[in-house]
Amino acid sequence: MLEGIFTGLGTALMPFNILMVVVGCFAGTFIGMLPGLGPISAVALMIPITYGLDPSSGIILMAGVYYGAVFGGSTSSILINAPGCASTVVTSFDGYPLAQQGNAGKALALAAYCSFTGGTIGAVILLFAAPALAKVSLSFQSSDYFALMVLGLTAVAAFSGKGQVIKAMIMTVFGLMISTVGIDTMTGAPRFTFGSVDLLDGVSFLLLAMATFALTEVVMSVMKRQHLEEDPEIDMAALGSMKLSKEEVKEVAPTVARSSVFGFIIGVLPGAGATIASFLAYGMERNFASVKEKLKFGKGALRGLAAPETANNAASTGSFVPLLTLGIPGSGTTAIMLGALIAAGVQPGPRLFVDNPDVFWSVIISMYFGNLVLLILNLPLIPYISRLLAIPRPILIPLILFFSVTGVYLVSFNTFDIQMMVFITLVAIFLKLLDFPMAPMLLGYILGGILEQNLSRSLVMSDGSLSFIWERPLTLTIMIIAAVLFVMPVITKLLERRKNSGIKATAHHGEGG
Amino acid sequence: MVITKDHIGGLVFLCLSAAYGFYTGDISMLPGDEYEPFNAQTLPNILAIMGIILSLALIVTASRNAEDRLSLKGYDFPIIIKLLTLVVLFSFALEWVGFLISTIFFLVGGYWLLGERRPKTLIIASVPFAVFIWFALSQLLDIYLAPGRLITMLFGG
């Protein structure tokens, strides 16, 4: 292994490859910051460039772009509530309220520190544990994956506001319904395509995320224009302090540690990725929080910002494990990288260690550099990035609309996707007016395909019996955790009610006595 | 009886789930698939049932406060329709006149709809930007952007 690390260091420290990391991080941050253009678009845009490069340099560039885009996405989430990419949707839940409260600088700095820590911890774990982790993920069976997806869906409670649990559950089912559109991967049967060729591939995640978040948010902000004009303008250009107090660091430190490891593990699992990791980390952190702290979530909680920001970067690092060691993409972005590597004549998989050790180790080493470059590059750039907000809204809004629309178009080159985006935006506006949360729908959509595949395999293997749930200890354990997490909000509410009624009764008794 | 957002949402999803369940029957299956423990219709059927149960639960537990009624006051709907129509027109323009021209028209249209009337600003904020994006995509990144059917018909491919 030591020999491999030195090989990686030698390759990663080549001036040209260092340049690739810097250029990749810079380009990724810039592209990711623009709402509508996320890591998938950013990495896809790099493919033509990598054709002319050495495979190591090519994947180093793409990895830099990936990290940069994930970080850039969080910047637009915090400043203008339009996530640059799906994995930073959760960042906007608490990042945007923080910016509205005049703490944009603090939110951006926290995001930079958390991304750096998450990515670095992820890179260190990857460096020492990649081969072992590949074995662990290999031992996961269909039933374990199914249980894991169920666990993921229980996070839905974290996205539902007060009294909104049923609405959140409905939206999750709606997301699962959308995931069934297109060709069924198990049988090849077209489902809910209504004869349309464009629907055979289903609804793309990028399209759904951009339509329900970027486009809908922009359009809703215009819709409330008159209302906004009456309100005093929020001075978003004033970033506020970028310093974090000792108490704040103490508050987020355990969250960062938990989310780094958790995000990395989620990233390692093939099929999961930075988006799922950010959603789950947020849900987990909310479940860990006390009743009082829980109320702060969604209103500018530092922990609510730290958890997804750390987890998405750690997961981005983790998603390289299945890609490099098994040849299985851990996320949509790594799927594009897999294609680019194969095109360059490198076959990722267990033999990558042997056949292309320079590619394997240099990517891992350059990940650490990538995170360092992002921190050095982004902290000083934050005041300049915030200048984006100084652009007049009549100019900025069409530009955001343009980037959202072309971001989707440049992935598929199909104008039907743009029309589909408009339709989904109209539906999303209607649902938002009825106070339905959007995030559970995305979660349902993301987990839908994997859930169905693994449920199908598990049922076939157990002859249609549900016994697979309790026959495998790992599956049963994950299912029990899921059940506990799902019931926990209800129990907490009941306990809270009992406590309140107890206080009232004591007060009443006191008055009477 | 007060009809609130919950009632409307519940009814909408009840209809959606029922329609989804109805179309589940249209999913084609291979011969004998209906006897398999899991087929292409299994998950959609489960989802349709779950959707119906949850929609009914929402209607039953719906808030009955007058404050929770759907209010559309203060929303500027015409601007939304105009902006989204512009996006649809952009999608058609992409096919007919290509990326560069459609981007310029989209941006000018967007700025105009949102109240920008100064011709100088309209041109400066759209033409150089569109040219830069087009140049970066097609020339620097070597991404093929189709010139548009109309352009091809007029000037050849």
Interface residues (C-beta under 8 A of the other chain):
Chain A: L45 P48 I49 G163 I166 K167 M169 I170 V173 F174 L176 M177 T180 D184 M186 T187 A189 P190 R191 F192 V219 V222 M223 K224 R225 Q226 H227 P392 R393 P394 I395 I397 P398 L399 L401 F402 V405 T406 Y409 L410 F413 T415 F416 I418 Q419 M421 V422 T425 L426 I429 L431 L433 L434 D435 F436 E452 L455 S456 L459 V460 D463 G464
Chain B: K5 D6 I8 G9 V12 F13 L16 S17 Y20 Y23 I27 S28 M29 L30 D33 E36 P37 F38 N39 A40 T42 L43 P44 L47 M50 G51 L54 S55 A57 L58 T61 S63 L70 L72 G74 Y75 D76 F77 I79 I80 L83 L84 V87 V88 F90 S91 F92 L94 E95 T103 F106 L107 G109 G110 Y111 L113 L114 G115 E116 T121 A125 F129 I133 L137 L141 D142 I143 A146
